[in-house]
């Protein structure tokens, strides 16, 4: 059981580009942002995991669902001039990740965010992890 004051809800929005032969500096210029993570296949991600594919990631995190909308708007604003079409031969995805202590999660996706995501023309993955708690 949890109380309303102790609920942990957080997440992140990412643009991920996977593929062999990626030049991270060129990607930074083409996307107009510095990567938040970039690994070549075989690089150590942490002590227990190696990168199974080469990838470049730009990621913004939010520490509550109340901050998700502003984070998403800022994310898409930052990438509005990104040259994503140049990477159509690569595996390009948007990914929204949400984690919550609660068993039921509700949020509204603003029309402006949906429109911005659609204009990028890449798949939009959504991953939600619920720990199944209920209020006391």
N, C-alpha and C positions, 0 to 999 in steps of 0.2 A: 504494500500500500504506500501511497505517496500523497503529499499535500500539494495544493495548488502552487504554493510558494517554492516548492523544491523540484518542479518539473524541469527536466533537461530536454530541450528541443534545440537542435542545431542542424547545420548542413552546409552545403557548398554548391556552387555552379561552376562548371568547367567547360572549356573548349579543349578537346583532345585531338591530336593529329598523330596517327600511327603510320609507320612505314619505314622501310629501309632507305638509306641515302638522305635522310632529312638533315638539312643544314640549320642548326639551331639559331645562328646569328641572322641568317636570311629570313627565317620564320619570324623572329622578333621584329625585323623591319617590315615584313609584309603584313603582320598582324597589328603593328603599331603598339605592341606591349612587350615587356620582358616576360619570359616564361616563369612560372612558379615552380615547375619541375620539368626536367628533360633528361632522358636517359637513353643511351644506346643499348641495344640488345646485349645482355650479359653483364651490364654494369650492376654494381651493388646498389639496391634501393635502401636496404637496411641490413642488419646482421643476419637475418633469416631469409631474405628474398633477393633474387636477381631479376632484372628486367627481362621478360620473355620476348618483348618486342621493343623496337626503338620508338620512342614517343616524346612529344612536346605537349606541355599542358599549361594553360593559363587558368587559374582558379581563384575565386573569391569565396570566402567563408562568411557565414552569419551565425550568431550565437543564440538566436531565438526566431521563431516563425514570424514574430512581429517585425523583424528586421529583414525578412526574406525579400519582400517586394522591392524595397529600396536597393538592396544588394543586386537583385536581378536587373533592375532598371539601370543601375550604374554599370554593371557588366556589359549589357548590350550597347549602352551608350559608348563605352570605351572601345568596343569592337565594331562600331558602325562603319568604319572605313577600312576594315580588315579585308585583305585580298584572299578570301577563302576559296574562291573559284579556281585560283592558281593551283590549289592542292586537291583538285577533284580526282586525281589518280591515286590519292592516299585514302586511308580510312579516317574520316573526319566525323566527330560526334560532339554534340552538346550533352552534358550530363548534369542532372539535378539530383543531389543526394540529400535526403532528409532523415534525421534520426530523432526519435522521441522516446521518452520513458513510457508514454501513454499508449494504451492499446488502440485508441481511436485518434486519428489525426485528421484535422480539417484545415484546409487553406484555400484561398481563392487566388487563381492566377489571373492577373490583370490582362485585359485585352491588349494593351501596349506591349507587354512582355511576350504574349503569344504571337503577335504580329512580328516583333523583332526576331523571335526564334524562327518563324516561318521564312522570313526574308533571308536568313542565312543559308537556307536550302540544304541543310544537313540533318541527319537523324537526331532526335532529342530523346535521350534515355532518361528515365526517372527511376530512382532507387529509393525505397522507403524502408527503414528499419524501425520496427516497433518492439519495445521491450515488454509490452503487454500489461503495464501497470494500470491501476484504477485509483481514483481519489479516495481518501479515507472517508 
